[in-house]
Amino acid sequence: MADTVPTGAITVTHNSSEIGPFYGLDSTQNGSGVSSITTNITEGANLEKSLAGGLEFNHKTLENGYYADTDGVTLKDGVIINMTGGTATSLKGGNCINTSSYLDAILENLGDAVNVGSIEINVSGGTLGVAGSGAEEAIMGGGGRHCGTAADGGIEVNISGGTINNKVYAGTNGGSTGYTKLNISGGTINADVYGGGRKDYGVVLNDSTVTISGGTINGNVYAAGDQDTVKGNAHVTITGGDITGTVSGGGTKGSKVEGTSTLNIGDTNTAYNDSLRVADFDAVNVKNGQVSITDLQIAETGTTINVATGASLELSLSDLVVSGDAAGLSFEGDGDVTLNTDNLSYTFIVTNEMLAAGGEHTFTLMEGSGSVIDNTYSSMIQSGVDINFVLEDGTAFIPETISGLEILFLEDAEVSGSIVIGPNSELIMPTSSKQAIVVKATIPEPTTATMSLLALAALAARRRRR
């Protein structure tokens, strides 16, 4: 490229073998006045190193703010990357800090000084990432370290074809963005995909959205990211495609969603007829189709499952964990539910706050109304349930007293360390329209909340159902 480039909107096209790394504009070029950059990767391209669609910031440009406008946003009209063919090692959507001389702590203070207006990445063909290389990502939506978008902008990643061999992050690499959207309608992804970004100081200021309508994902799907925070809500919608891993309402390594995580399966116009593994969603809505959930992990505050009229859900449960006194599973809707509960075990986590307070606490295993909960009860008649209590660190725990309250357990269900609710137990229905399966436990006062080794041994040796 020449030392001086036109102002306004510019386009860069790659269609041959090049070594790189690559930028929309590198640090030797004058980017003053450039409002947007579009990069095209076409058939014949062989990009051996990473590509960033925006500006390169090195040690010198970071010091004098060479590219930064007074409000801290460069490339106000955004960055677009289109990959239709060829090969590339990885794509970074926005600007990129290419220097090892800055510590992360210093880079964090740069804030929005290296952000762009918005970012869009479109992959419809070619091969992205290197299988078996151990590389972290094939797509990093927000660019290089601490780069992202303006607060009112966002990142959109659209995958409709091609092969992607490393992870996909719709979010930033430690920067901030207004929102993220990850849309997968085709292609093959041989790795995990994330609606959020990476690093614990990465932030999605509003919502993250993942929509899957086609393609093959040989990995997990995360609504959030890896260590980052989604300050709004997280949405995952699945109407097609093949997912071999787990679909999660959160992320990895402590990634947080401060709002609500929702999974929508099928929609008004499209039925989803396949099986999924699901974890950590506050709400799961089966809107259309015949769905099988072969493994379910309840969110920390409980999970509500809503099956719409005309839809059906086959739900297989084995080991469920409920933290604190939050509801375990709550069923809504008028759809058809089949519950498989062979060897079902409930583990209640007695939180540190509950332990410090002592007193009586109510743990809700399941609740609901209408045909959904009726079907749930019918299924549970065929199976017993074991109930265990543990502390937050996993240590076994026995409350002072445990009793059944508005409860249905048949076929030798067992509550560890206390009572057995057997085949002749009476079902006590609540007066409200909601039916519930509840256990009431009295936690010892703090001065007596210790257990003997004998009690621990007794709990560890609890009887299994015959």
N, C-alpha and C positions, 0 to 999 in steps of 0.2 A: 504493500500500500504506500501511497505518497504521504509526505509529512503533513500535508494539509488536506482535509476532507471537506466535502460540501456541508453546509449547515442544513438544519431541518431534519427530514426523514431520510435515512440512508438504508441501503440493502447490501448485504454481503452474501455471496454464494460460494459454496465449497462443492467441487465436483471432480476432484483429483486427489492423489495421495499426498498428504502433507504431514509433517512431524508435529508442529505446534509447540506449546499450548496455544489456544486460539481465543480471541476476544473480538467483540464488535469493533472496538477501538483499543489498541494497546497503549501503553504509557508513553510512547514516543510521539503519539499523534495528538493534535490539538482538537479536543472534543468540544470546544466552546461553541454554543449555538446549536448543537445536535439535540433534537427533541425526541427521536425514537430510532431504534435500530432493529431491522428485520434480518435474520440470518437463515439461509436456506442450505440444507444438506441434502444433496441429490445423488442419484445413482452414479457410481464411479468414485465417490468420495471415500477416502480411507484416512480418518483422523486418528492419529496414533496417541494423542494426548487429549486432555479435557478441553471442552469448549465452553466459554462464558459468553452469553449473548450481549452483555453490556460493556462497561468500561473497565479497563484494568487500572487498579490503584497500586502503586508501589510505594516505597519508603518516601521518596521525594514528593510525590503528588499528595500523599496523605498529610505531609507536613505543611504544605502551602495551600491546601484546598484548591488545587488547580482546576478540578472539574466541578467542584461543589457550588451550587447556587446559594444565595443568601438564606433561603429557607431550608437548605439541606437536602433537596430532592433533585437528582439529576435525571436526564432522559424523561421529562415530564409525561410524554406521550407513550412511554413504555418500551418494552422489549418483547419481540416475538421470535421464536425459533421454530422452524418447520423442517422436520426430517422425513423425507419421502423415500430414501434409499441410501445405499452405501453403508459404511461402518463408522462408528465413533466410540471412543472410550467412555466418555460421560458428558452430560450436558448440565451446565449451571445456568439457570435462567437469567439472572440479572447481572449486576456488577460483580467484580471479583477482586479481592485483596490478595495480591500475589507477592507476599513477602514473609520471610521467617524472622525478620528482625523485630517484629512487634509481638509483645506478650498479649495473651487473651485479655488480660485486665485493661490494657491500654486500648485494645480494639473495641472493647465493650463501650468505652466512653465516646467513641465516634458516633454512636447512635444512628440517627437518620441521615447523617452526612453522606452516606454511600448508598442511599436507597433510590429506586426508580419509581415512576408513577405506578405501573402495573406490569405484570409478566404473563406471557402465554407461551406454552410449549406444546407443539403438536407433533406426534410421532405416528406416521401411517405406514412406514416401511423401513427396510434396512435392519441392521443388527447393532444394538447398543449395549455396551458393557462387554466384559470378557469373562466367559464361563470358567469357573475354577481358579480365578486370579486372586480371590480373597479381597477384591476391591469392595469398598463400602457401598457406594451408590453408583447407579447409572444415570439417575436424574436427581438433581437437587434444585427444586423449584426456585428458591430465593437467591441463587448465586453463590458466591464464595463466602468466607467467614464474615459473619455479622452484617451481611447485606440482605436487604429485603425490599419492601415497597413502601410507598406513602401510606399513612394511616387509613386514608379513604380508598386506597387501591387494594389489589389482591393478586393472587397467583392462581392460574388455571392451567392444569396439565391434562391434555386430551390424548389418549392412546387408542388408536383404531386399527393398528396393524404392526407388522414387524416382530422382531424377537428382542427381548430385553433380559439380560443375564444377571444384573445386579439390582440392588434395592431402588425403589422409587419413593422419593419424598416430595410431596406437594408443597411443603412448607420451606422454611429457611434453615440455614446452617448457623443458627445462633443470632439471627436478626429478628425483625418484627414485620408482620404484614397484617393488612386489615382482615382478609379472609383467605381461605384456600378452597379450591375445587379440583377434585381428581375424578376424571371421567374415563372409564375403560369400556370400550365397545368391541374390541377385537385384539388380535395379536396374541403373543405368548410371553408371559413374564415368569421367569424362573427364579423368583425371589420374593421377599415380602414387599408390600406396598403400604404407604403411610399417608393419611390425610393431613398430618402435621409435618413438623420438621425435626431438627436434631439439635441437641445440646440444651442444658437446663436453663439457659437464658434466652432461648428461642420462644417467641410468643406469637400466637394467632389472636389478634385483638377481638375478633368477633367469632363467626362460625367456621367450622371445617365441614366439608361435604364430600362424600365419596359415592359415586354412582357407577354401578357395574351392570352392563346390559349384554355383554358378550366377552369373547376371548377366554384365555386359560391363564389362571394364576396358580403357579406351583409354589405356593407359599402362603403366608398369613396376610390378612387384611386388617389394618389398624385405623380406627377413626381419628386418632391423635397421632403423635410422633414418638420420638425416642428422647426422653427426658424433658421435652418442651411442655408448654402450657397452652391449652385452648381456653381462652377466657369466656367464649360464648358457648354455644351448643355444638354437638357433633352429630352429624347425620350420615347414615350409610343406607343406600337403597340398592337392592339387588333384584333385577328382573330377568337376568340371564347370565351366561358364562359358566365356567367350571372352576371352582375354588377347592384346592386340595387341603389347605390349612384351616385355621380358625379365624372367624370373623369377630373382631374385638371392638368394643365400644370405647376402649382406652388406648394406651400405647405401651411402650416398653421402658424399663429403667425409671419408673416413677413418673412417667408422663401423665399430666393431669388434664381433665376436662372439668372446668368449673361450673358449666351449665349441665344440661341433660344430654345423655347419649341415647340416640334412638336408631333402631334398625327397622327398616321397612322392607318386607319381602313381597315382591309382586306389587302391582299398582292397579289402577282402575281398568287399564286397557291390556295389561300383560300378566298372564299367570306364570308363576314360578313353580316348576315341578321338579324338585331335586332335594338333596340332603345337604345340611350345613352343620358345622360345629360353631357354637356361639359362646361368647364370653363378655361379661362386664357391661352389658347394656342396661340402662334404667328402664327402657321400654322396647319391646319387640312386637311389631305389628305385622301379622300375616294378612295381607290385603286381598290376595288372589292366588289360587293354585292349590296344589297338594304338596305340602312341605314336610320334610322330615328333619328334625333337629336331633342329631345322634349324640351330642354331648353339650351340656349347658352348664356354664359357670355363672352364678348369680352375682350381680353387681353389689358393691359394698352396702348400698342403701336399699337393696332389694330390686327385683325385676318384675315388671308388669307385662304380661303377655295378652295381646288382644287379637283374637281370631275373628275376622269379619264373616258375616253371613255368606254362605256359599263356599268359603275357603275351608281347608282342613289342615290340621297339624298333628303329626305323630311325634311325640316328645319322649325321648328315652332319658331316664334319670338313674343315676347310681349313687354318686357322692355329691351332696350339696352342702355348702358352707354359708351360714348366716352370721354376719357380724353385728354385735350389739343387739338391740331390741328392734331392729328394722325388720320389715316384712320379708320373708323369703321369696315366695312366688305369689303373684296376684294375677288372677285370670279375669279377663273381661271379654265381651263380645258373644255372638251367637253362633259362631262357627263350630265345626266338629273337631274335638280333641281326643286323641288316643294317647294314654299315658302308660309307658312301659317303666315299671319300677322294681325290677328284680334286684334284690339285695340293696334296697335304698337305704342310705345312711345320711342322717342329718348331723352336722357339727355346728354347734352354737359357740361363737367366740364371745366370751365374757370380757368386755373391754376394760381397760384400766380405770375409766371413769365409773363404770358400774361397780367394779371391785372396791373402789374408794368410797362409794356411796352406800354400798350394802343395800339391804331391803329387797322388796319384791319386784321382779321384772317379768314382763311377758314377751315371749318369743313366738312370732307368727311363722309357721312353716308355709302354709298356703291359705289363700283366701280368694273369694270370687263370687260370682253370681250367675244365674242363668244356666244354659245347657253346658257351658264350658266346665264349670265347677262340678256339675252333676256327673259329667263324664269322668272328671278327675276322681271323684269319690268312688265311682263304680270301678275304676281301674285299681284304686288303692285297696279295695276289698280283696283283690287277688294277691296282695303282697304285704308283708310286714315292713316296719320301719325301725331302724336303730337310731337312738338319739345319744349324742355325745356332747359334753361340755369341755371346752379348753380355754386357757388364757391366751392373750395376744401372742405370747412367745411360744405357743404350742403345747405348754404344760397341761397335763390332764387336770381336771377340776371337778369337784362334786359339790353342787349347791346344798344348802341345809335341807331344803324340802323341794320336791318336784311334784306337780300335780297336773292332770289333764284338765283342760278347760275348753269346752266346745270342740271336742276332739274326736276324730275317727281313725282308729288304728285297728286292724284285724290281722289274723294269722300270725300270732306270736310276736307282735312288735315289742321292742324292748327299749326302755329308757335306762341308760347306763348308771349304775350305782344307786338306783332307787326302785322304780316300780315297773312292772310289766303290764301293758295294756293288751289283753288277749282277745280271743275271738268273741267272747261274750260281753265285751265292753259296750256301754251304752253311748250312743251318739247324742250329744247335747247340742241342739241347734240354737244359734243366737236369734234374738227377736228381730234384728234388722234384715234387710234383703241380702246382705252379704253373709256367706257361710265361711267359716274359718276353721283351720286346724291349728291349734294354739297350745303351747306348753307354758305354764307359769312356774317360775323358779324363785326361791328366796336365797339371795346371796348373803353369806355371813357378813356381819359387821366387820369393819377393818381390823379390829383387835383380835378377831377369831378366824380371820380368813386364811388359815394355814391348814395344810393337809398332812396327815401322817403318811409315812411310807407304806403302811398297811393299806390305807385307803387308795393310794395310787396304784398299788399292786392289784387291789380288787378291781379297780376300774380297767386296768390294762388286761385283766383276765376275764372281762365281761363275756357272758354267754352269747354265742351267735344263734340266730334263728335256726330251728330244725327244718 
